[in-house]
Amino acid sequence: MPELRKHEVEKHLLQNEFEEDAIDGLQEFKDKEQLRYMVDMLNRDLKKKTAKKKQRREKLKIKDQPWIYVSILILIMLIVLSYIVIHKYLQNK
């Protein structure tokens, strides 16, 4: 339990350091127009990166292919039919 609290304290300290660095960086901008430009540029870059990741995920995604469903259905039917045939064969013996 103490390790968990230690981890939470460290996480909080790191977050505060990050916030302080961000505020210091923002205060360095004297021109508001330059700040808006940087924000727009960061937003565009973030959209590009997320779009690339989304495209990569879509490529890895299994596409719906009807032949897979048909083959699974045929396989299940064959299994059921085999069960029935074997069951009747064993009953006759």
C-alpha positions in Angstrom: 0.0 0.0 0.0 2.8 2.5 0.8 4.3 1.9 -2.7 1.0 2.9 -4.3 0.9 6.1 -2.4 4.6 6.8 -3.3 3.7 6.2 -7.0 0.8 8.6 -6.7 3.0 11.3 -5.1 5.7 10.9 -7.8 3.0 11.1 -10.5 1.6 14.2 -9.0 5.0 15.8 -8.7 5.8 15.0 -12.3 2.5 16.4 -13.4 3.2 19.7 -11.5 6.6 19.9 -13.1 5.1 19.5 -16.5 2.5 22.2 -15.8 5.2 24.6 -14.6 7.3 24.0 -17.7 4.2 24.5 -19.9 3.4 27.8 -18.1 7.0 29.0 -18.4 7.0 28.2 -22.1 3.7 30.0 -22.7 4.9 33.1 -20.8 7.9 33.3 -23.2 5.5 34.2 -26.0 5.2 38.0 -26.2 3.2 38.0 -29.4 -0.3 36.5 -29.1 -0.4 35.9 -32.9 2.7 33.8 -32.6 1.1 31.8 -29.8 -2.0 31.2 -32.0 0.2 30.1 -34.9 2.0 27.6 -32.7 -1.3 26.2 -31.3 -2.7 25.8 -34.8 0.5 24.1 -36.0 0.4 21.7 -33.0 -3.2 20.9 -33.7 -2.5 20.2 -37.3 0.4 18.0 -36.4 -1.7 16.1 -33.8 -4.5 15.5 -36.4 -2.0 14.2 -38.9 -0.5 11.8 -36.4 -3.9 10.5 -35.2 -5.1 10.1 -38.8 -2.0 8.0 -39.6 -2.6 5.8 -36.5 -6.3 5.5 -37.5 -5.4 4.4 -41.1 -2.9 1.9 -39.7 -5.5 0.5 -37.4 -8.0 0.2 -40.3 -5.5 -1.7 -42.4 -4.9 -4.2 -39.6 -8.6 -4.6 -39.0 -10.2 -7.8 -40.4 -12.5 -6.9 -43.2 -16.0 -8.5 -43.4 -15.7 -11.1 -46.0 -18.9 -13.1 -46.7 -16.9 -16.2 -47.8 -15.6 -16.6 -44.2 -19.2 -16.8 -42.9 -20.3 -19.2 -45.7 -17.3 -21.5 -45.0 -18.0 -21.5 -41.2 -21.7 -22.3 -41.9 -20.7 -25.1 -44.2 -18.3 -26.5 -41.6 -20.9 -26.4 -38.9 -23.4 -28.2 -41.1 -20.8 -30.9 -41.9 -20.1 -31.4 -38.2 -23.8 -31.7 -37.4 -24.4 -34.1 -40.4 -21.4 -36.2 -39.4 -22.7 -36.4 -35.8 -26.1 -37.6 -37.1 -24.6 -40.2 -39.4 -22.3 -41.5 -36.8 -25.0 -41.6 -34.2 -27.4 -43.5 -36.5 -24.6 -45.9 -37.5 -23.8 -46.7 -33.8 -27.5 -47.2 -33.0 -27.9 -49.8 -35.8 -25.0 -51.9 -34.5 
